[in-house]
Amino acid sequence: QVHLVESGGGLVQAGDSLRLSCAASGRSAGNYHMGWFRQAPGKGREFVGAIRWMGIGGDPAYTDSVQGRFTISRDNSRNTAYLQMNSLKPDDTAVYYCAASLRYDKLLQGLADSWGQGTQVTVSS
């Protein structure tokens, strides 16, 4: 398994931007597909987006509510994935989790082989 550590959360105002980072460590960390999820207070965990292992092509996938506002990228030289969040809304307030899986379809199904500890993102109106 791969160990994941998120960073970059915080309190911002509506319309602001924020970038989350997810550092992966462990054997063959670069071979894992990476995903982002979030959980708002009183709600279940929601898929945000996912990106394939760099050795495989294809655009990242996003949930409809963040399409056009959020961008997922990765730097395989640093074994780090990023979630760039623009035009933030109060509805984006949640704990954001990084996830990794050797199977991309698992991430799309809301599953993962490894999870980070989560980072709080709060968007004020």
Salt bridges, closest charged atoms under 4 A:
GLU46 OE1 - ARG38 NE 2.74
ASP75 OD2 - ARG78 NE 3.28
ASP92 OD1 - ARG38 NH1 2.92
ASP92 OD2 - ARG69 NH1 2.78
ASP105 OD2 - ARG103 NH2 2.68
ASP113 OD1 - LYS106 NZ 2.70
